[in-house]
Amino acid sequence: MAKTVVRQHDEGDAYWVLGGLYEVRVSSDDTNGEMTVMEMTVPAGMGPPPHTHPGSEAFRVLDGTVRVHINDETVEAGPGAYFFFPAGTLETFEPVSDTARVLVTYLPGGIDRFFAEVGEPAASRELPPPSETPPDLERLAAVGERYGMQMQIPERS
C-alpha cells in the first residue's frame, strides 16, 4: 500500500551513476509501485545515453542549464523548465552549465531499482570523484533491458 512520504534533503538512498549523484526522493516501495521520484545532480558533459522507458517521465530543471534531446528535437532549458515524456519517447539530457540539478518523476515506479543496480552507493551527497575509466554503457544497456528500457549506445571510434 502506498504511504505518505516525508524525506529531508539528506535522507533516502543515493547512488553515483555516470558521474552524477542520483538521489531517491520517493521510492517505488514507498508508493506501492505507482511512481519513483529522483533528484539528479549531473556535471557538464555527462548524462544518460538516448533511451526509452516503458512508462512516462516528468522532468523539471531545478538548477543549471540542460540540453534535452527528444526524438529528433533538441531544446535548451534552465531552472523552472518542465518536460513530460510519454512512454516510449526517445530522450536524453546533458548539462551545458557546470552542473545541473533535475527532479524526475517516473510513472509507474521501479526505476529506482535500476539505478541501485547500475550505480554505486554514494559515499556522500556530492558528485563522485572523476573516474579513470569510461562508463560501461553496454552493461548499463543490458541492465536497462531488464527494466524495459532501450538504450542507444554510441559506437566507439
MOHU-V186472 format. One record per residue. N is the residue number from 1. OMEGA is omega in degrees with one decimal (* if undefined). NEAR is the number of other C-alpha atoms within 8 Angstrom. Layout:
N_OMEGA_NEAR ; N_OMEGA_NEAR
This chain:
1_176.5_4 ; 2_-178.1_8 ; 3_174.5_6 ; 4_-178.6_5 ; 5_173.0_6 ; 6_179.1_4 ; 7_172.6_8 ; 8_-174.5_5 ; 9_-175.5_4 ; 10_-179.8_6 ; 11_179.8_7 ; 12_-180.0_9 ; 13_177.9_8 ; 14_-177.0_11 ; 15_169.2_13 ; 16_-176.8_14 ; 17_175.3_11 ; 18_177.6_9 ; 19_-178.4_13 ; 20_175.1_14 ; 21_-178.5_16 ; 22_-176.3_13 ; 23_177.9_11 ; 24_178.5_13 ; 25_175.8_12 ; 26_-176.4_12 ; 27_175.0_13 ; 28_177.8_14 ; 29_179.1_7 ; 30_-171.2_11 ; 31_-177.6_14 ; 32_177.0_9 ; 33_-176.4_11 ; 34_-178.9_10 ; 35_171.3_15 ; 36_176.0_19 ; 37_-178.1_12 ; 38_169.4_13 ; 39_-175.1_12 ; 40_173.4_13 ; 41_-170.0_12 ; 42_179.0_14 ; 43_178.9_13 ; 44_177.1_11 ; 45_179.9_7 ; 46_-178.6_11 ; 47_-175.9_11 ; 48_171.5_9 ; 49_176.4_9 ; 50_-175.5_11 ; 51_172.4_13 ; 52_176.1_12 ; 53_174.9_12 ; 54_177.8_8 ; 55_-178.8_10 ; 56_-177.7_13 ; 57_172.5_13 ; 58_-167.4_11 ; 59_178.7_11 ; 60_177.3_12 ; 61_179.0_17 ; 62_-179.2_11 ; 63_176.3_10 ; 64_179.5_14 ; 65_179.1_14 ; 66_170.2_14 ; 67_-176.8_12 ; 68_178.1_12 ; 69_-177.5_13 ; 70_-172.7_11 ; 71_-178.9_7 ; 72_-177.5_5 ; 73_176.0_6 ; 74_-178.8_8 ; 75_173.2_8 ; 76_-173.5_8 ; 77_179.1_10 ; 78_-176.0_11 ; 79_179.6_10 ; 80_179.7_7 ; 81_-176.3_8 ; 82_179.6_8 ; 83_170.0_7 ; 84_179.1_8 ; 85_175.0_8 ; 86_177.7_8 ; 87_176.5_10 ; 88_179.1_9 ; 89_175.6_11 ; 90_-175.9_10 ; 91_172.1_11 ; 92_175.2_12 ; 93_175.1_10 ; 94_175.5_12 ; 95_173.7_17 ; 96_170.2_12 ; 97_-179.5_10 ; 98_-179.9_8 ; 99_174.0_13 ; 100_176.2_18 ; 101_-178.1_12 ; 102_175.6_12 ; 103_-174.0_12 ; 104_176.1_12 ; 105_179.7_11 ; 106_178.7_13 ; 107_-4.4_10 ; 108_180.0_10 ; 109_176.9_13 ; 110_-176.8_12 ; 111_175.8_10 ; 112_177.3_12 ; 113_175.5_7 ; 114_-178.5_11 ; 115_177.2_11 ; 116_-178.7_10 ; 117_-176.5_8 ; 118_-176.9_9 ; 119_176.6_10 ; 120_177.7_9 ; 121_-177.0_9 ; 122_178.0_11 ; 123_177.5_4 ; 124_179.5_5 ; 125_178.2_8 ; 126_174.8_6 ; 127_179.1_12 ; 128_173.7_9 ; 129_179.5_5 ; 130_-179.0_5 ; 131_177.3_6 ; 132_-177.4_4 ; 133_177.3_4 ; 134_179.8_5 ; 135_178.0_5 ; 136_-175.9_6 ; 137_177.8_7 ; 138_177.0_7 ; 139_178.2_7 ; 140_-179.5_9 ; 141_-179.4_13 ; 142_177.7_8 ; 143_178.7_11 ; 144_179.2_12 ; 145_179.2_9 ; 146_178.5_7 ; 147_176.8_9 ; 148_-180.0_8 ; 149_173.2_12 ; 150_-179.1_10 ; 151_173.9_10 ; 152_-178.7_8 ; 153_179.1_9 ; 154_177.2_5 ; 155_179.1_4 ; 156_179.8_3 ; 157_*_2
